[in-house]
Amino acid sequence: MRAPAGASDVRAAQAPARRVLSDFVADPVAVVGLALLCTVVLLALFAPLLSPQDPYDLAQLDIMDARLPPGSPTPSGGTFWLGTDDQGRDMLSAIFYGLRISLAVGAASTVLALLIGLTTGLFAAYAGGRVESAVMRIVDIQLSFPAILIALILIAVLGQGTGKVIAALVTIQWAYYARTVRSAALVEKRKEYVEAARCLALPPLRIVFRHLLPNCLPPLIVVATVQVAAAIALEATLSFLGLGLPITEPSLGLLIANGYQYLLSGKYWISFFPGLALLLTIVSINLCADRLRDVLNPRLQR
């Protein structure tokens, strides 16, 4: 029996995805990083179901439970497995909710910056000439300044808040995507299939998004994965300095800052466990990004 029309195209499209997946899982270190990342994401998604306590509910907090060491019993007969902070919040619950905020800020800023940088880089490469030169000069100027310096200036101007932190991170990140996609698009722009599309008088938007964009995605995926970790780390830095998210939305960086003043008094767990969660999150993302870089770049494959 003959296969229906289009079935071969579907199988052809699925083949590269299967190859990438098989190459990715061939590295045990990458598999460990992916498993760790999936665990972190699941803990963040199901934080309300897994947390022993709602750290935002003031009725569940008791100042008498402040700064209890790990393993201390709760008034209800449970256990504070990771201890409590200076407000009596269960550190395990606070970390679960902090993961949600950190991952949400990192993912949202990365997606928005990717869309802006992708569009800007594609049209700059396709248009060429003065348009490309002007765009790349703006990118070069922005990338010449440290990211943390730009973030501090923007937060000082915009103020605190989740949306303002995301806006600051987007402003910092879009230039990385613009430069990456512009370099990839310049290579693809000179190839025969783009010249053929121009000869057929196809609309520029169709050439850019139908022909150039799919061939520029592999390096962008790697850059986006790395930038998620960078955004989470930068947000944690801003929150640690007291310039990021407000106290009512404690991310991992703010949880670390809450316990910093108690380190010398021996109450290490208030900062240590959120710091460990932040470290594992960033390491897991970087392990996946490193393996994706090897898989999606044929020159790096053995």
N, C-alpha and C positions, 0 to 999 in steps of 0.2 A: 504494500500500500504506500502510495506516495505521500511524503511529508507535506503538510500544508504550507502554503506560500508564507515566507517570512520566518519559518522555523529554523532554517539554516542561519539566518542573520542573528536570531536570538542566541543560538548556540555559539556563533562566532563572537558575540558580545560577551557571553559568559566565560569564554575561555581565558581571556586576560585576567579577569577577576579571580578565577580559580588558580591561575598560575601565581598571581601575587599572593594569594592566601597560602598556597602550598610553600612558596619561598619564605614567607614570613614565619610560619610555624616551624620551619626547618632549623631555626636558631633557638635553642632552649632559653637563652637569656631574654630574647624578645618575648617568648611565651610567658616567662615569669613576669616580665613587665606588663604584658597585656592582662594577665590574670590579676595582678595587683591593681591595675587601673580599673578593671571591671568591678573589683571589690569596692574600691573607693567610690566609684560612680553609684553602685547599688546602695551603699551605705548612705550616700547623700540623698538619693531619690526616696528611699524608704525611712528617712530619719524620723518622721513622726511615729512610725510604727515600731521602730527598733529602739528608740530612746527611752530610757527609764523615766525621764523627766522632761517636761517642756521648759526649756530655759527662758522662754519669753513669758511664761505664766507666773506672775508675781505671787499668786496664791500658793504655788508649789514651792516657793523659796522661803528659807528660814535663815536669818542672819546668824543664828546659833550654830548652823552647820557650816559656817565659813571656814575655809582653809583646813578642812579635814584631810588627813593623809589617805593614800590609796588603801582600799580594803576596809574602810571604816563602815560600821553599820548605819543604816538609815533609820529614822524614827518609825517607819512603817514595817521594818523587819527585813528590808533589802540590804544592798551593799553598794557603797560608792567605790566602784572598782578602780577608778582613776583619781579618786579624791574629789574635792570641791574647790572652787575659787573663792575670792574674797567676798562674793555676794551669796555664797551658799549654793551655787549652781553645780550640778553634777557635771564633772569634766567630760565624761563619756558622751553625755547628751549634748553638751556645748560643742564638742568636736564634730559630732554628726551634723548639727545644724550649721556649724562654721564651714564644713566641707560644701554644703549646699550653696552657701553664699559665695565662697571663693571660686567654685567651679562655674557657677552661673555668671559671675562677673568676667572670668577668663574666657568662657565660651562666647558670651554675648559680644564682648569687645573684639574678639578674634573674627567672628562672623561679619560684623559691621565693617571692620577695617579691611577684611578680605574683599568684600563687595566694592568698597571705594577704591582700594588699590588695584584690584583686578580690572575694573572699568577704566580707570585712569591710565594704567600701563598699556592695556590693549589699544586704546585709541591713540595714545602717544606713539606707539610703535607703528600703527597702521598709517597715521597721518604723516609722520616724519616731519622734516623741516623745522620751522620755527616752533611749531606746537610741541614737538618732541623735545627740542632744546629747552623750552621754557619749563615744561613739566619736570624734566630731569634736573634742572638747576634748582627748582624748589625742593625736590627729593634730596639732592646732595646737601643743600643748606640744612635741611632738617636732620639728616643723618650725621652731620658733623657735630651736633650737640649731644651730650649724654642724655639718655632717655629719662633718667631720674631727675635731671635738672628741668627738662621740659614739663615733666609731670608735676613737680613742685610748683612751678610757675602757674600752670593751668589750674591746679587745685587752689592755689592762693587767690586766683582771680574768680573761679567759679564757686568755690566753697565746697563743703562736705556734702555727701549724698551718693547713693548708689549710681544714679543716672549721670552724675557729674564725674564720678570716677571712671565710668565706662566711656564717657565722652573724651576724657583725658587720655585713656589708653588707646582709643581709636585714633586720636590725633597723632599719637606716637607711632602706632603700628602700621598705618596704611602705606607709609613710604617703603617699607620692606617688601610688601607685595607688589607695589608699583614697579620697583626696580627689578624684581624677579620676573614678573610676567612680561615686562618690556624686553628683557634680554632673551627670554624664550620666544617671544613673538617675532623679534627681529630675525631669528634663525628660521622660523617657519615661514615668515613673509617672503623669503627669497626662493622658496621651493615651488616645484612645478604646479602643484594642485592649487596654490593660491593664484599663481599667474593664469591658470586655466579659468579659475572663477572670475577673475577680472576680465578676461577675454570674453567670457559669456555675459558680461555686463550685469553681474549679480549685484544686488544692493550692498553697500558697505557694511551695514549692520549684520546681514546674513553671512558675509565673509568673515567678519570679526568673531561672531558668536557661534557660527556653525562650523567654521574651518579652523580658525586660529585658536579659539578657546579650548577645545578638547585636547589639542596637542600641547597646551601650556599648563594643563592641570597637574601632571605628576610632580614637578618641582614645587608647585603651590601647596600641594597636600603636605609635603614635608615641612615647608616653611610655616604653614598654619599650625601644624602639630607642635612645632618648637615654640611658636609664639603664644600658644595657650599656656604652656608652662611659664614663659617669660611674663605674661600678663598676670598670672596668679602670684608669681614672686614679687612683681612690682606693686600689685595691690596690697600684698602683705607688708611690704616695706612702708608704703604710705600709711597704712593703718597702724603699723607699729609706731610710726612717728606721730600719730594722732592727727593725720591730715587726710585719711581715707574715709572709710565708712563710719557712720555714727555709732555711738555706743549701743543703740537699740538694735543694730544689725551686726552682731559680732562675727567677723570672719576669723580665719585662723590667725592672721596677723594681729588683730586686735586682742584675741585670746592670749597670744604670746606676750603682748605688751602689758596685759592686766597682771601677769605674774612676774614681770621683770623686777619689780621693786622688792619682791619677796625671795629672790634667789639667794641673797646673802644670809637670810635667816633660816635657810634650810628647807623652805617650802618650794622645792624644785618642780613638783608635778604640775603646778599651775601653768608654767611656760614650757616644760619639757614635752609633755604629751601633745599639745597642739603643734609644737615645733616638729616633733617626730611625724605627725600626720602630714604636715606641709612638706617635709622632706620626702616622704614616701610618695606623695602625689606627684611632685615635680620629677622625681627619679623615674617613676613608672611612665610618665608621659615622654620623657627624654629617651628612655629605652625603646619605646615604640617608634618614636620619630627617627632614631638612629637606624633601626632595622628597615623602616620604610624608605629611608634614603638609599640604603643598599639595594633594596628590591626594585625600586622604581627607576634607578639609574643603572642601565646595562653596563656602563663602564666600570662600576664598582663591583659587579658580580664576578665570581670566580668562574 
